[in-house]
Amino acid sequence: MKQVVVIGGGHAGIEAAYMAARMGVATSLLTMNLDQIGQMSCNPSIGGVGKGHMVRELDALGGAMGRLIDATGIHFRILNESRGVAVRGPRAQADKVKYRIAARSLLERLPNLHLRQGTAAGLLWEEGTRGLRGVELLDGSVLPCDAVVVTSGTFLNGRILIGEKRLEAGRAGEPPSTHLAEQLRALGLRHRRLKTGTSPRLAKDSIDFSRLDEQPGDQPPRPFSFFSAGIPQSQVSCHIVHTTRETEAIVRENLPKSSLYGGHIEGVGPRYCPSIEDKFVKFPDKGRHQIFVEPESLETGEIYLAGLSTSMPPDVQLRMVRSLPGFEAAEILRPGYAIEYDSFDPLQLRRDLSVEGLEGVWFAGQINGTTGYEEAAGQGLLAGINAARWLRAQDPIVLGREQAYLGVMVDDLVTKGTDEPYRMLTARAEHRLGLACDLADGRLLPVAREVGALSADELAQVEAKVQRREHLRAQCEEAWVTQTSPFGPIVAAAGIRLEAGLSLSELFRRQQIGTAEADDCLALLGDWGLEQPGWNAATERDLLLFDLRYAPYREREARLLEGQRAWDHVRIPSDLRVEHLHGISSEVLEKLALHRPETLGQASRIPGITPAAVTILHLLIHRSQHSGAKGENRP
């Protein structure tokens, strides 16, 4: 029986192993420490704008993260709720202790999945880098496999930095992975050093919460997963505090002691999650910075300060923390730190996240230059799916940019690459009107059927919801609104004067109709509020209004997509030679050689590739296909 091994028990590794096993493939998850599976080494939260969209998408395909955060979340909020359905993002604070336990328990109960503690020392092939036969461990044993997904996180040549101190580590208290890192470098893969960081953890009873701004969660909390029945954990509030002039003075006075500004860090850090040192240096006009005070668990008294990531020495960190209002007596349980690690250029990946030139190998997560639990989980899910499908000689699952944020992320990575830790933002998705996270289950239903990880009951639930949505929209098209119809009093109360009748769909397109009026109208349709698994009346009403009011914009997007979609289906033959082609600049030739696009659509999205160059390339492909002489690319 063919087998897949997943190296790493972080969020990418969990999804890769979970999906491969749910698809019926014999799977082993190899991790240095079984007790650290699902560890949240940074902020103990899941989701947010863009990130929450991806969690909903991986849940729609059968992934684990949405189910895990629903089972262990202690603070849920919908971000951007007032800004429209397309950019709303669910976010939840996890009980990190329970999350880790739940993740391991979920994997241990899964058929086809075996957990193994150990450290990967290298990959073994039959000949060169062809015919993968297993993963060699540091103890000399070999874990046989036919495919491997590497989800190494920050462990490849990992190094922790606190002030002038350097510690070789993949995470606080855990050793780095050096043997595998050196093998991958020796294989000639292009690599770079990246950096991320974490904030100090404080003792809860040393903080005066009466001086902080309370931030309660949503009531009732709304689950991430389309398949969760509810939220079992007790809910707690988070809090907000702001830095002071004293905080800024302490940071500026001690900048030379910071690992970052003291010249000890060579890696590039995340643009959208800067350290507190970076915030004060790069944004000097901003008087103060917001810090989120977040509980790490109901089981412990640790508090995480999101927004105070730092690599200052511990004594300076304590002074910084005590300069915050309500933190004058605060005690640090664990200091913050920066960490550097090896990542590998994602331009060396195919669209299915397999590594060009290394047979049977997939990369997922921070090894590809991304940052964040959600980005890692999304890559792990797709890598696990595609490794399993490769073993079965099936075509890979490649999501388009118009299908999912997961598709946007992978396309960005393998087409454009990244020179800094990549983070998902809604602004990266040019077709985000069609990517509302609450519609992910219906939008990705055909893909979920093909993947085969959802149970028959779960698929039936999604299919029933999609059918009910279609029925609701049909009812709105058929329902006729006049002054004398049952809808008349609702229309009049909204201040709308009807000169002629119109459909309920047309009425809902009018901005005068708010959520209350829409609910009153829908109540007249009979079975609108009928409860069934996965159906939330308020959410469905918002989605209906969104769908109707933004239909013209989505139709315009669809027309634009048609042309792009055509190019995405034109494959560039692997043996196509362009180096001597007339009419294409040397810059374009260099970019084509570096990025190795698999389709014309990918080529068109590479920065610096002109439309004219894509047209010439298209003509060349057409000519080579019809002449049967692909190796002779003469204009």
FENDAQUI-V27961 format. One record per run of one state. SS is the DSSP state (@ for helix, = for strand, . for the rest). FROM is the first residue (numbers start at 0). LEN is the number of residues. If there is no record, write none. Layout:
ss | from | len
SS | FROM | LEN
SS | FROM | LEN
//
This chain:
ss | from | len
. | 0 | 2
= | 2 | 5
. | 7 | 3
@ | 10 | 12
. | 22 | 3
= | 25 | 6
. | 31 | 2
@ | 33 | 3
. | 36 | 8
= | 44 | 3
. | 47 | 3
@ | 50 | 10
. | 60 | 4
@ | 64 | 8
= | 72 | 7
. | 79 | 1
@ | 80 | 3
. | 83 | 1
@ | 84 | 3
. | 87 | 1
= | 88 | 6
. | 94 | 1
@ | 95 | 13
. | 108 | 4
= | 112 | 5
. | 117 | 2
= | 119 | 8
. | 127 | 2
= | 129 | 8
. | 137 | 4
= | 141 | 3
. | 144 | 2
= | 146 | 4
. | 150 | 5
= | 155 | 1
. | 156 | 2
= | 158 | 4
. | 162 | 2
= | 164 | 4
. | 168 | 2
= | 170 | 1
. | 171 | 2
= | 173 | 1
. | 174 | 2
= | 176 | 1
. | 177 | 1
@ | 178 | 8
. | 186 | 4
= | 190 | 13
@ | 203 | 3
. | 206 | 2
@ | 208 | 3
. | 211 | 1
= | 212 | 3
. | 215 | 22
= | 237 | 5
. | 242 | 2
@ | 244 | 9
. | 253 | 1
@ | 254 | 3
. | 257 | 10
= | 267 | 1
. | 268 | 7
@ | 275 | 7
. | 282 | 7
= | 289 | 6
. | 295 | 6
= | 301 | 8
. | 309 | 4
@ | 313 | 9
. | 322 | 9
= | 331 | 3
. | 334 | 2
= | 336 | 8
. | 344 | 1
@ | 345 | 3
= | 348 | 1
. | 349 | 4
= | 353 | 2
. | 355 | 5
= | 360 | 3
. | 363 | 2
@ | 365 | 3
. | 368 | 1
= | 369 | 1
. | 370 | 2
@ | 372 | 19
. | 391 | 13
@ | 404 | 12
. | 416 | 5
= | 421 | 1
. | 422 | 3
@ | 425 | 3
. | 428 | 3
@ | 431 | 3
. | 434 | 2
@ | 436 | 7
. | 443 | 1
@ | 444 | 7
. | 451 | 4
@ | 455 | 23
. | 478 | 1
= | 479 | 2
. | 481 | 6
@ | 487 | 6
. | 493 | 8
= | 501 | 2
@ | 503 | 5
. | 508 | 6
@ | 514 | 9
. | 523 | 13
@ | 536 | 13
. | 549 | 1
@ | 550 | 18
. | 568 | 2
= | 570 | 1
. | 571 | 14
@ | 585 | 10
. | 595 | 3
= | 598 | 1
@ | 599 | 5
. | 604 | 6
@ | 610 | 17
. | 627 | 8
//
